[in-house]
Amino acid sequence: MEKYALITGASGGIGLEFAHILANDGFDLILVARTLEKLEELSTVINNEYKRKVLVIKTDLSIPGSAQALFNQIEDRGYIVDVVINNAGFGDNGNFHDTDFSRDIQMINLNITSLYELNKLFVKEMIVKGSGKILNLASVAAFMPGPYMALYYATKAFVLSFSVAIAKELEGTGVTVTALCPGPTKSEFFNNANASGKKVSSMFMMPEAKEVALYGYKCMLKGKKFAVHGTSNKVMVFVTRFLPLSFITKIVSMIQKN
């Protein structure tokens, strides 16, 4: 029986690694990103290495209405999605009052609105059939304020809170939602966020994207509501529960500031 997994932001980084992991585990794939060429290259690799079916869809989920359009396209083709990996997202570096307004709105649309819509649309389908798994990519940034990347940290706080809440609501339905919370990871994130020179991109031993994706996949299969990757990140998240918010914000500010 065919099993389909939808992966957004699949053209690189953690999303690309999720594609390999799911294909290796017997899933056919629906790969979504803005860059068609990279998706087609990945599709060829998946076909050759794992002999899995791949549907490639080029779309920009930062555009209003794009999530609904993506869902409609998948529905019209008759695909039944068993796993949704909401990996697409980006950040931006700088003083909040200096960052580009339109880019801020795109971040909110991608990191929050489209993620919400895809959860809403696919959860309803999954409940009807009594099974399904969703993984939403959050971040350790979700646990604290983030001066100089204020909006990005706030969007990830939404992802974590939202995911854990609906995961609780879905208990007993056969559907699970997991928020994956990695720390800094080797990927194009810092370049895309105009933050390649930030201290945070050089002061930590960053894991490979494959390691993070595999950890997230295993936690999703177990039905965990949220999963923090890495021992140091787990310790940091635990410690933040006992420290004043003003102190945490000061420390993050020192790390984030160039």
N, C-alpha and C positions, 0 to 999 in steps of 0.2 A: 504494500500500500504506500502511495506517495506521501511524503511528509515535506511540507514547505516551510522555510524560514525566511522572513523578511528582515533585511539588514539595511538600515539607513547609514549614510556616511561610510559606505563600504569600499571606497576607492583607495583608502590608505589607513595606516596606523592600526588602532585597535579594531576598527570595523573590518579591515581586510583580514586580520587574523581570525576574527569571528567567522568569516566566510570559509576559511580553510578548516577550522575546527568543526563547524556544522556539516560541511560537505563530507568530511572524513567520518562523521558520525551518522551518515546516511540520509542527510537532508538534501532535497533540491532547494535551490535558492532563488530569491527575488532580491536583486542587488540594486540599491538606490544611491545616487550621488549626483553632483552637478557636472562631473567630468565624464563624458561618455567614453572617451578613448581609454581611460584607466579602467572603467568598468568592463569594457570589451576585452581588454587584456586579461583582467582577472577571470572573466568568464571562460576564456580559452584555457587558462591554467586549470580552473576547476573541472572543466570538461575532460581535459587530458589526464589529470592526476587522479580524479575521483570518479569520473564517469557519471557525474550528476547533471541534471537539467538546470539551466540557469536562465532566468528572465532578467534582462537588464532594463532599468527604467531611469532615464535622465530626468531629474527634477530638482528644483531649488526649493527646499522646504522652508526657507525664510520668507517666501512669498505667500501672502494671505490666500487661503483657499487651496493651497497646493497639497496639503495632507488629505483633504476630502477628495481631491481629484485623483491622488495616488490610490486611495482606498477604492474609489469607483473603478479605476482601471483594472485593479486586481480582481475586483468582483466581476466585472464584465468578462474577464478572461476565464472565469470559473475556478480560480485558485482558492483552495481552503488553506489558510495560514495557521500553522500550529505553534510557531515561535515568532515573536517580534523582538528584534534588537534595535532599540532606539538609541543609536550611537551618534548620530549627526549632532554637531554643536560646535560653537567656537567662542573664544574670548577676545578681549581687547585690553590693551595696556594704556594707562594714562590717567591724569586727573579727570574726574567725572565731568567737570565743567568744560574740559577741553576736547573730550572724545566726540567723534562725529555722530550727530543726532540720527541720521538715517541708518548708520551701522549699528547703533544702539537698538533701534527698533527691529532691525533684522535679527539681532541676537535674541531679543525677547520672542520674536516670532518663531525662530528655530528652536531655541533651547527650552522654551516653555509652551507656546501656543500649539505648534505642530506636534510636539510630544504629547501634550494633553489630548489633542484630537485623535491621534493614532491609538492611544490607550482607550479612549472612549469608544471609538469605532470597532476596534478588534476585540475588546473585552466583551462587548455585547454578543458578538458572534461566538466567542469561545465559551461563554456561559451556556448558550443554547446547546452546543455540542458536548458540554461537560468536561472540557479539557483545553489546556493552552498555557503557554508561558510567555511572559513579557519581561525583558530586561531593559531598564532605563539607565543610561549612563549618567550618574551624578559625579561626585568628586569629594575628596576630603575637604575641599573648599566649602562644601555644604554645611560644615559644622562651625563656621566662624565668619565674621565680617572680613572683607578683603580690600582694604584701601589700595588704590591704584589699579584694581580690577574689580571695583565695587559691584558693577552690574553682573559680571560673570559669576562672582561668588553668590550673589543673590539668586540668580537663575538656578544654580545648582542646589541651593537651599530649598527652592521650590520643588525641584525634582525629587529630592530625598523625602521631604515631608509628604508630598503628594503620593509618592510610590508606596511608602510604608503605610499610609492611611488606607489607600484602596486595597493594598495587600491584606490588611486586617478584615476589611469588608468582604473580601472574596473567599475567606476561609470556608471550606465545605462545598465550594462550587466546582472544584477541579481545576480552577484557574489560579495561577500564582503570578505575582509581580515582585521583581527584585530590583533594588537600586544598587548598582555597582559604584563603589566609591574609591577610585584609585588616587594615588598621589601623582606627582610629576612623573611622566612616562616618556620614553624615547619615541617621539613622533614629530609630526610637523606642527603640533599645537602652538609651540612658542613662536615659531616663525609666523604662523597665520595670525597670532595675537599681537604681533609687533612687539614681542617680549623676549627675543632670543638673547638679549644682553642682560636680562634680569638675573639677580643673584640666585633666585629660586631655580633657574635653569642650569646652574653650574654648581650649586652647593650640595645637591643631593645625588646619591647614587641611584640613578633612574633605572627602573626595570625595563626590559623589552616589552613591546606591545603584546607579543605572543603570550608572555607570562601572565599579563594582566587579563587578557581575553580568556585564557584557559581557566584561570581562577574564577572569573565571573561566570563562565559557562557552568562550571561544577556547582557553584553556589545557586545558580538559577535552577539547575536540575534538582537540587535538594529543596527548592522552594523557600530559600531564605529571603526574608523581607529586605534586608540590606546587607552588603558585604564590603568591608573595608580591606583593601589589598595591602599586604606588607606589614610586618611586625612593627616597624617604627611608626607607620601611619596609625595602626591600632592603638599604640601607646599614646600618640599625640591626641587622638580623638578622645581617648579615655581621660587624659589629663585635663583637657579643656572643660570637662564637666565640673571641675573643682576650682577653676581659676576665674577671677573677675573678668567680665567681658571687656572692660577697658584695657586690662593687661594683655589679653589675647589680641585685641585689635592693635595695640602698640607693637607687639612682636611681629604680627603679620605685616604691618606697615613697614617695619625695618627690613624684613625679608623682601617684600615686593618692590620697595623703592630702589631705583637704580643708584 
